[in-house]
């Protein structure tokens, strides 16, 4: 059985307790207008509500890390689709590859 992950709650409480003046920003460069010049808002594709059935062990594997398991399942399915479908590749990369006939 895999080792149980340590909760990050105590670390988050420490971060929440920090005051802005106590945070060292010296290793983070300031951003200027040039940094944001070519920034674009990219909206994620709309989700579809769907009822599906998965093997229990598969769901337990994704759930073992806690919240976000459905997002992880979606990411795995998207990666599989992108690897096997040219139309998905065009959405996930800048270069469109063609499949050999």
N, C-alpha and C positions, 0 to 999 in steps of 0.2 A: 504494500500500500504506500503511495507517495506521501512524503512528509507534508504536514499541514503548513500552509503559508502563514507567516506572521501577519497579523492585522496591521494595517497602516493607520488605524484610527488614532493611536497615541502620537504618531508623527504629525498627523494632520492637526491635532490639538496644539502641538508645539508651534506649528506654522501659523495657525490662527491666532495664537497669543503674541506673535511678533508684532512690533510696531513698525511702521514704515521707515522711521529713522534708524531702526536697528538692522535693516536689510542692506547688505553690501552689493551694490550694483556696479562695482568697478570693472567687472569682467564682462559687462553687457554694454555694447556700444549703443549710443543714442541713435534713434531713427530720425531721418529728415524727410523732406518732401520727395527726394529722389528715391528713397526706399519704397515709398507707396505709389510712385508714379505709374507703374504698370500693374498694380494690384487689381485683381478682379474678384468679385463675389461669385462663388461657385455653389449653387444650390444642389444638394443631393437629390437623386431621383426620388420621385414619390414612392412610398412603400405601398404594398398591396397586402391587405389582411387575408390570410390564408390558413386553413386548417390542414395540417400535415401530420403524418405519423412517422416517428423515427424509432430505431431500436433503442431500448432502455440504456444500454451501455454507452451508446453514442451520446445521448443526451446527458448522461451522468458525466461523461468525459468533458463536455463543453461546460457544464455547470460547476465543475470542481473549482474553478477560479472565481466563482461568484457572479455578481451582476455583469451584464453585458454578453452573456452567452449567446443570445439570439443574434446580436451584432456580429459576433465571431463566426457563427454558423453562416450568416449571410456573406461574410468576407470569404470564407472557404468556398462557398458555392459560386461566388462571383469570380474568384481566381480560377476555379475549374472551368467555368463557362468561357472565360477569357482565353484560356489555353486551348479550347476546343471549338471556338466559334469566332470567325473573323469579325462579325458585327460587334461583339463584345470587345475585341481587341481595339477597335477604333475608339471606343469609349474610354478605355483604360490606359491607352498609350498614344503617343504622338505619331508613331509610325505604323501604318497599316501594312500588314503582311498578307500575302496571298498564299492560299493552300495549294499544294501541288495536286494536279488532277490524277 
